[in-house]
Amino acid sequence: MAPLTKPEAVLKQAEGLVSVGQTHAALQSLTEMFTSKRFRSTPLPALEPILLRFVELCVDMRKGRTAKEGLMQYKNIAQNTNVASIEVVIQRFLALADAKVQQAQEKADKAVAVDVDDLEASETPESILLGAVSGDQSKDRTDRALVTPWLKFLWESYRTSLETLKNNARLEAIYQQVAQQAFRFCLKHQRKVEFRRLCETLRLHLSNVAKYAHQAHAINLSDPEILQHHLDTRFAQLNTSVELELWQEAFRSVEDVHNLLTMAKKAPRPAMMANYYEKLTKIFLTSGNALYHAAAWGRYYAIVTSIGGKSDDEMSRLAGQVLVSALAVPVGLHGDEGDGRSKSTRLTALLGLTKAPTRAGLLKDALSRDVLRLSPTPIKTLYNLLEASFDPLTLCASTAPILATLCASDTPYAGYRPLLSRALLSRLLSQLSQVYSTLKVSALLDFVKPLDDFGPEQVEAYFMGCARRGELRIRVDHATETIAFIDEPFAHPDEFSNVAGPSTSTSPRDTTIQPSSAELVHTRLSSLATALHNAVRVIDPAPVLSPEEEAAHQAAQFAELVAAANAERRALSLRKALVARRRELLSELSVRKEKEEASRRAELTRAKKLIEEQKEKEDAKKKEIERARREIESIRTEEAKKLAQDLMKRGGLKVSIADMEDLSKDRLMRLQVEQLEKEKKDLNERLRIAAKRIDHIERAYRKDERPLLAQDYADQQAADRTTFEALQKARFENSVTAHQQAVASKKRLGRMQDEYRAHRETLLAARSEEYQRWKASAEKKLEEEKEKRRKAYVAEKEAEGIQREEAEAAALKEEEERLRVEAEQHAAEEAEAERKREEEERIAEQRRQREQERAAALEEARKKAQREQEAEERARLRKTTPATTVPEGGTWRPRAQAQASAAPPRAQSPAPAPSPVSATGPPKIGLAPGGWRQRLAEKEKQGAGASPAAAAATPSPARTNAPLPEHKKDADGFETVSEKRVWKPKRLQNQA
């Protein structure tokens, strides 16, 4: 797809590809749209139809991973602006997947219904064999082939939707809705494994809430609305797990609900809690925990009675359920060993109780809620037998009919039969321990015989388990087959009890007919205190008061009681306020600590993950290098072995297996080359010998056949003559036969010559008439076509004339426009030339002024130089001329005359002869010969008209004031430098 393609064009292109059957190409084009850079800047109204079509294609082709990538990209764009669009897309995605599952189921049903070809032989050998091997029916196999792939895709669709919507407060409502749809999917199709995975996924998402708390749109569980959404989802999870009979998952769901309830700031709805305790009753009943099952029914009954709205029959049934569950708790039951305390604490917290429940407490609470009155009659009778009466000899016989009636298969109490049987057995042993000190095992079995649930092994296993756990104080003697009930007066109370869990037995005083010696010792102090208190009351009775004094005393006591109650109430309210404040502070502190701990764990996890990733990358890199090295070595070794084996197979090379590892590939290649050369030489030698032998044989053959060639030639000629004559004879006979057949055919056909001519004339006449009609029609059409073409030609010529006139007018107009433009351009060019000419004149005038200024400056410089020269000359003359003296006549003369008379001209020294080579170096080139004196003499000769004073003076080198040579100048008057010539090779000169 082009990077600048519009979304509408992409959708249209995809629809076109789908219409021609190229769904893969259409999906690829839409996928490239999501990966382009313009995807984020595209408006959502244009993207939503594209994504809906993308989702449809993904569902049709079962591309779950591609759909997940597209939904993730769309969520990142639309989550800040349009959450409803995401909901529409997700619901469309799930609806399409669900529709595909339904279509597959319908197709599977039709395939199973029409799959029988022969109604009388529905069982084929293939079906019998396939059924024996697989063990599945035809419908199961059809469902596995047609429905299962779409079920997998629908499950992947739910997982993809949850992964897309997780940990985002804006998408929380859609997330919970999709989760509940997934629960319904698991329940509808009975997918237990997928339900477990779904629950684990939801728990993982909930645990990651604190991890992503710092991100935008993070989920805040302190928000009541969000917490209520999570509670609704967890209750739906709990209901689904109970209906699927996944009791472990149901217990985990209960723990999830309890954890969310502890985070809630306000109490949940009573109906929700009633559902919670009802599911707990089923879980505890399935697990066999009778104690907490009865406690859950008690909590459920309390909430139902507070809500109200139940009929009398329903309340009676519910009251009977509560009382039966409490009676089903065995007498003297203790918690589990080892981790019993922690387990009991967890279960107690799940029920919302402050302490562990007991059998006596459950019965007392049930009786206080008037459960006994509302219960059915069989349950009342059972309660009286187990709790009110004391008849251990007939207890089982009296209770067995009631249990059979009460726990029938069509009653709601059928699941309590084993629990009630164990409770009855525990009550029997408790009552027998108060009557007997030793009892035969056979007698106990006789007592228990009316109960069909217990055999000898079960009874023995039960009381041995009770003895081991400390629920009964008995010792079993297997040698004499007796049971001894222990009654030691001075034994510690906890000697036979298990301290690992809470005791659930009733108080001994409630069911004891005669106290044992141990009880007498244990209650001796309390009995003594009671007797002393009664003796004091007899010895010192209370004084008898008058009615007025009695009333005043009671009023005073009542006032004191009211004051104490008010003080206690105020203290209690203050304590409640302090406890509430402490609880708030502790909750805030715990929340702060949890956040800090979560952030610290996240940081540690992130750092650890980075270190692990780096380490994994390094390990992977090292492993890759090592693997490549090993592969190279193995390849080299394999190539060397193959080469050695090849050479060994050829037989010309002797290579030992022991030395094969030491042989290198180069050496093997060299050995192979030597082997090939050797084989080539052997082959050439064999060929040479064979050729020589064949040559000798051929010569011998030719020598022997030479005398026989003439006879063979003669025989060949005779055979050829015979063959030729036979062929000629056959050809002649065939020609005669063919001629005779042709003559016969001519005579046979000559008889029908007249009919043939008549028929021919008829056909010619019909065809001539048809031809004339066709010719007339064609000529008519031809004339019509000619007329049409004439009219078209005339119209075309007229149109051409009009077009030509219009073209000429347009050309004339263009020519006028061109002339006008050229005139304007000519005027502009003249104006530009005039401007350039004025500019050149101005520049020339400026250049002329600069030259005049330069000439004046040069003249001034020349004059200054002349004046300086004259001054130097005068100074030199003053230095060389002696002082002025008065002649003898005493007459004054001018200085010039005196100098002329006194100082005759100085004779010039002869010029030295020029030497070809100077002693100090090479001769100077370009100087006139003779030195400066000779040059000076030449100048004096040339200046004969000089003044006598000047001639008498000592000559000095003359300075010429010749004008400086003029250099080339540019338009601004600046001298130009000649171009420096640089040497270049000929190939570069040619290029220039």
WOKAFEN-V168341 format. One record per residue. N is the residue number from 1. SS is DSSP state (helix for helix, strand for strand, loop for the rest). Layout:
BEGIN
n-><N N>
ss-><SS SS>
END
This chain:
BEGIN
n-><1 2 3 4 5 6 7 8 9 10 11 12 13 14 15 16 17 18 19 20 21 22 23 24 25 26 27 28 29 30 31 32 33 34 35 36 37 38 39 40 41 42 43 44 45 46 47 48 49 50 51 52 53 54 55 56 57 58 59 60 61 62 63 64 65 66 67 68 69 70 71 72 73 74 75 76 77 78 79 80 81 82 83 84 85 86 87 88 89 90 91 92 93 94 95 96 97 98 99 100 101 102 103 104 105 106 107 108 109 110 111 112 113 114 115 116 117 118 119 120 121 122 123 124 125 126 127 128 129 130 131 132 133 134 135 136 137 138 139 140 141 142 143 144 145 146 147 148 149 150 151 152 153 154 155 156 157 158 159 160 161 162 163 164 165 166 167 168 169 170 171 172 173 174 175 176 177 178 179 180 181 182 183 184 185 186 187 188 189 190 191 192 193 194 195 196 197 198 199 200 201 202 203 204 205 206 207 208 209 210 211 212 213 214 215 216 217 218 219 220 221 222 223 224 225 226 227 228 229 230 231 232 233 234 235 236 237 238 239 240 241 242 243 244 245 246 247 248 249 250 251 252 253 254 255 256 257 258 259 260 261 262 263 264 265 266 267 268 269 270 271 272 273 274 275 276 277 278 279 280 281 282 283 284 285 286 287 288 289 290 291 292 293 294 295 296 297 298 299 300 301 302 303 304 305 306 307 308 309 310 311 312 313 314 315 316 317 318 319 320 321 322 323 324 325 326 327 328 329 330 331 332 333 334 335 336 337 338 339 340 341 342 343 344 345 346 347 348 349 350 351 352 353 354 355 356 357 358 359 360 361 362 363 364 365 366 367 368 369 370 371 372 373 374 375 376 377 378 379 380 381 382 383 384 385 386 387 388 389 390 391 392 393 394 395 396 397 398 399 400 401 402 403 404 405 406 407 408 409 410 411 412 413 414 415 416 417 418 419 420 421 422 423 424 425 426 427 428 429 430 431 432 433 434 435 436 437 438 439 440 441 442 443 444 445 446 447 448 449 450 451 452 453 454 455 456 457 458 459 460 461 462 463 464 465 466 467 468 469 470 471 472 473 474 475 476 477 478 479 480 481 482 483 484 485 486 487 488 489 490 491 492 493 494 495 496 497 498 499 500 501 502 503 504 505 506 507 508 509 510 511 512 513 514 515 516 517 518 519 520 521 522 523 524 525 526 527 528 529 530 531 532 533 534 535 536 537 538 539 540 541 542 543 544 545 546 547 548 549 550 551 552 553 554 555 556 557 558 559 560 561 562 563 564 565 566 567 568 569 570 571 572 573 574 575 576 577 578 579 580 581 582 583 584 585 586 587 588 589 590 591 592 593 594 595 596 597 598 599 600 601 602 603 604 605 606 607 608 609 610 611 612 613 614 615 616 617 618 619 620 621 622 623 624 625 626 627 628 629 630 631 632 633 634 635 636 637 638 639 640 641 642 643 644 645 646 647 648 649 650 651 652 653 654 655 656 657 658 659 660 661 662 663 664 665 666 667 668 669 670 671 672 673 674 675 676 677 678 679 680 681 682 683 684 685 686 687 688 689 690 691 692 693 694 695 696 697 698 699 700 701 702 703 704 705 706 707 708 709 710 711 712 713 714 715 716 717 718 719 720 721 722 723 724 725 726 727 728 729 730 731 732 733 734 735 736 737 738 739 740 741 742 743 744 745 746 747 748 749 750 751 752 753 754 755 756 757 758 759 760 761 762 763 764 765 766 767 768 769 770 771 772 773 774 775 776 777 778 779 780 781 782 783 784 785 786 787 788 789 790 791 792 793 794 795 796 797 798 799 800 801 802 803 804 805 806 807 808 809 810 811 812 813 814 815 816 817 818 819 820 821 822 823 824 825 826 827 828 829 830 831 832 833 834 835 836 837 838 839 840 841 842 843 844 845 846 847 848 849 850 851 852 853 854 855 856 857 858 859 860 861 862 863 864 865 866 867 868 869 870 871 872 873 874 875 876 877 878 879 880 881 882 883 884 885 886 887 888 889 890 891 892 893 894 895 896 897 898 899 900 901 902 903 904 905 906 907 908 909 910 911 912 913 914 915 916 917 918 919 920 921 922 923 924 925 926 927 928 929 930 931 932 933 934 935 936 937 938 939 940 941 942 943 944 945 946 947 948 949 950 951 952 953 954 955 956 957 958 959 960 961 962 963 964 965 966 967 968 969 970 971 972 973 974 975 976 977 978 979 980 981 982 983 984 985 986 987 988 989 990 991 992>
ss-><loop loop loop loop loop loop helix helix helix helix helix helix helix helix helix helix helix helix helix loop loop loop helix helix helix helix helix helix helix helix helix helix helix helix helix loop helix helix helix loop loop loop loop helix helix helix helix helix helix helix helix helix helix helix helix helix helix helix helix helix helix loop loop helix helix helix helix helix helix helix helix helix helix helix helix helix helix helix loop loop loop loop helix helix helix helix helix helix helix helix helix helix helix helix helix helix helix helix helix helix helix helix helix helix helix helix helix helix helix helix helix helix helix helix loop loop loop loop loop loop loop loop loop loop helix helix helix helix helix helix helix helix helix helix loop loop loop helix helix helix helix helix helix helix helix helix helix helix helix helix helix helix helix helix helix helix helix helix helix helix helix helix helix helix helix loop loop loop helix helix helix helix helix helix helix helix helix helix helix helix helix helix helix helix helix helix helix helix helix loop loop helix helix helix helix helix helix helix helix helix helix helix helix helix helix helix helix loop loop loop loop loop loop loop loop loop loop loop loop loop loop loop loop helix helix helix helix helix helix helix helix helix helix helix helix helix helix helix helix helix helix helix helix loop loop loop helix helix helix helix helix helix helix helix helix helix helix helix helix helix helix helix helix loop loop loop loop loop loop helix helix helix helix helix helix helix helix helix helix helix helix helix helix helix helix helix helix loop loop helix helix helix helix helix helix helix helix helix helix helix helix helix helix helix helix helix helix loop loop loop loop helix helix helix helix helix helix helix helix helix helix helix helix helix helix helix helix loop loop loop loop loop loop loop loop loop loop loop loop helix helix helix helix helix helix helix helix helix helix helix helix loop loop loop loop loop loop loop helix helix helix helix helix helix helix helix helix helix loop loop helix helix helix helix loop loop helix helix helix helix helix helix helix helix helix helix helix helix loop loop loop loop loop loop helix helix helix helix helix helix helix helix helix helix helix helix loop loop loop loop loop loop loop helix helix helix helix helix helix helix helix helix helix helix helix helix helix helix helix helix helix helix helix helix helix loop loop strand strand strand helix helix helix helix helix helix helix helix loop loop loop loop loop loop loop helix helix helix helix helix helix helix helix helix helix helix helix helix helix loop loop loop loop strand strand strand strand loop loop loop loop strand strand strand strand loop loop loop loop loop loop loop loop loop loop loop loop loop loop loop loop loop loop loop loop loop loop helix helix helix helix loop loop loop loop loop helix helix helix helix helix helix loop helix helix helix helix helix helix helix helix helix helix helix helix helix helix helix helix loop loop loop loop loop loop loop helix helix helix helix helix helix helix helix helix helix helix helix helix helix helix helix helix helix helix helix helix helix helix helix helix helix helix helix helix helix helix helix helix helix helix helix helix helix helix helix helix helix helix helix helix helix helix helix helix helix helix helix helix helix helix helix helix helix helix helix helix helix helix helix helix helix helix helix helix helix helix helix helix helix helix helix helix helix helix helix helix helix helix helix helix helix helix helix helix helix helix helix helix helix helix helix helix helix helix helix helix helix helix helix loop loop loop loop loop loop loop loop loop loop loop loop loop loop helix helix helix helix helix helix helix helix helix helix helix helix helix helix helix helix helix helix helix helix helix helix helix helix helix helix helix helix helix helix helix helix helix helix helix helix helix helix helix helix helix helix helix helix helix helix helix helix helix helix helix helix helix helix helix helix helix helix helix helix helix helix helix helix helix helix helix helix helix helix helix helix helix helix helix helix helix helix helix helix helix helix helix helix helix helix loop loop helix helix helix helix helix helix helix helix helix helix helix helix helix helix helix helix helix helix helix helix helix helix helix helix helix helix helix helix helix helix helix helix helix helix helix helix helix helix helix helix helix helix helix helix helix helix helix helix helix helix helix helix helix helix helix helix helix helix helix helix helix helix helix helix helix helix helix helix helix helix helix helix helix helix helix helix helix helix helix helix helix helix helix helix helix helix helix helix helix helix helix helix helix helix helix helix helix helix helix helix helix helix helix helix helix helix helix helix helix helix helix helix helix helix helix helix helix helix helix helix helix helix helix helix helix helix helix helix loop loop loop loop loop loop loop loop loop loop loop loop loop loop helix helix helix helix helix helix helix helix loop loop loop loop loop loop loop loop loop loop loop loop loop loop loop loop loop loop loop loop loop loop loop loop loop loop loop loop helix helix helix helix helix helix helix helix helix helix helix helix loop loop loop loop loop helix helix helix helix helix loop loop loop loop loop loop loop loop loop loop loop loop loop loop loop loop strand loop loop loop loop loop strand loop loop loop loop loop loop loop loop loop loop helix helix helix helix helix helix loop>
END
